[in-house]
Amino acid sequence: MNEEFVTLTIDDQEVKAKKGSTILQAAKQAGIDIPTLCFLKEINEVGDCRMCIVEVEGRRGFATSCIQKVEEGMVVHTNTQNVLEARHVILDLIISNHAKDCLTCTRSGNCELQALATKFNISKVEFEGTRMKHQIDDLSPSIVRDFNKCILCRRCVAVCKNVQKIGAIDCINRGFDSCISTVGDHSLNDVNCTFCGQCIEACPTGALHEKETIDEVWVKLKDPDSYVIVQTAPAVRVALGEEFDMSIGTNVTGKMVTALKRLGFNKVFDTNTGADFTIMEEANEFIQRFTNNEHLPMITSCSPGWVKYIEMNEPELLPHLSTCKSPHQMFGALLKTYYAKKEGIDPNKIYVVSVMPCIAKKFERQREEMKNDELCDVDNVITTRELSRMIKQANIEFTKLEDSEFDQPMGEATGAGAIFGTTGGVMEAALRTAQDTLTGEDLEKINFEEVRGGEAIKKATVKIAGKEIKVVATSGLANAKQILEEIKTGKADYQFVEIMACPGGCVMGGGQPIKSAKIRSEVDVRKLRADGLYSIDEKSHIRKSHQNPVVKKIYDEFLEKPGSHIAEKLLHTTYQKREKYSIET
């Protein structure tokens, strides 16, 4: 089927554009930049902020280029004096009701409003007037909401409502009193928020950001009585470099380890090792359920945003969740038991810090189920962004660092652990171990291409030991909702399901480096970061979790075997039904 095109002129340049496309799309195709603020490709295309206005010959007023469709013979001007003056006024009005604490804002230097103010030379505010003062919502363990920095672009609302299908936030009130808030203007901590953090990734300013806890880490690093251990998730190493202007997806494992050692951590370990333990337990759990045809399909439990979602929305399906803790929680539990005993360290003095791509991990680590003998498995969770701030605070020139290795004896990890950070990776890693366990052989099949790729939902039937296993891997809570509906209604007969809360998996977690709407529209950030993890896997000399010598040793010396009594106590968890709202709605 041939696509139809129209011919138009933009800034004296003839452009052929697809029929039905917008002026903004046509201009981009021609290499002409039109500024935007509220626009988020395929997510928020509503024309609210009007920064993208242009003039179209023969029409009165301005056209909003992000929603105005192209027409044959249309003549467009994007930078006339009238357009430039109007954009200046729009920016001035937005800034007039915006907090002016840019120097101390967490988004300083990576704020789309700040960038436009600089670009359009906004040196003073012409329309100073009454400013609304809003109370900051910092009650949740994961997200801080500061409406004083909100520009009402509604990008966060669109992501929460349309991409994740949660709808925890929306625009309330009217006119000058309009604001983005929750039901009854209550805290995010008291409503149906899953703490996935996709709203933070969508926000162009500092109106939404993670609850920063690096000050607590600094205090512990200075405390001579504390033994501070840090562990880093797989997705962090292919994103951290972006905070230092390195290419998207660059693997900075060695520099990251060196930086962490310079920050003063007693030990620097790899959460990938924890992922290998997760696979050992999860593969064993799946084999038992599959063999006994019990609580199938089994659904992964590594994503705390997803776990909170099912606890609130589908509690009747909780028996289908794997009982395995997420990798960093398993690793924390082993550090305060096996490692502490091995090294002769008082577990009460061990302070475990997890560097995660996910802000829901901040919520997860404080769950009562994530404790052993009253000790938290993990004491602090910081995001990829927070780690970059610590490195900058310490005046470490990250790009000039030499490479270092993770510390032993807990630093050995496999390629299977690395791919946990991308959608489909947990399932692929589990299938590698499950197939060898079921066949009793070291099979050559390593890659399960069926569950790789950028598709929102990846369905496949894999054959292991003569048995067909129907699997599906998905990411994003809207897609999770669809899969759960298929399970409840009996429309699908899956045996194994992987679900990640964030679209694209951990590489696109709510704690990862934030990319502007412009970059997100031009670059497949998910693919570049995921490719970085698959490259680590391909280059690993061990690519199956059950072949990790550290894992083998700890099972021999301490855990006995997957699913043992001690493994159940330390590495598995329980779930609970949660109310969507803890307030009157």
Buried (B, 14 or more C-beta within 10 A) or exposed (E): EEEEBBEBBBBEEEBEBBEEBBBBBBBBBBEBEBBBBBBBBEBBBBBBBBBBBBBBEEEEEBBBBBBBBBBEEBBBBBBEEEBEEBBBEBBBBBBBBBBEEBEEBBBEEBBBBBBBBEEBEBEEBEEEEEEEEBEEBBBBBBBBBBBBBBBBBBBBBBBBBBBBBBBBBBEBEEEEEEBBBBBEEBBBBBBBBBBBBBBBBBBBBBBBBBBBBBEBBBEBBEEEEBBBBBBBBBBBBBBBBBBBEBEBBBBBBBBBBBBBBEBBBBBBBBBBBBBBBBBBBBBBBBBBBBEEEEBBBBBBBBBBBBBBBBBBBBBEBBEBBBBBBBBBBBBBBBBBBBBBEEEEBEBEEBBBBBBBBBBBBBBBBBBEEBEBEEBBBBBBBBBBBBBBBBBEEEEBEBEEBEEBEBBEBBBBBBBBBBBBBBBBBBBBBBBBBBBBBBEEEEBEEBBBEBBBBBBBBBBBEBEBBEEEBBBBBBBBBBBBBBBBEBBEEEEBEBBBBBBBBBBBBBBBBBBBBBBBBBEBBEEBBBBBBBBBBBBBBEEBEBBBBBBBEBBEEBBEEBBEEBBBEEBBEBBBBEBEEBEBBEEEE
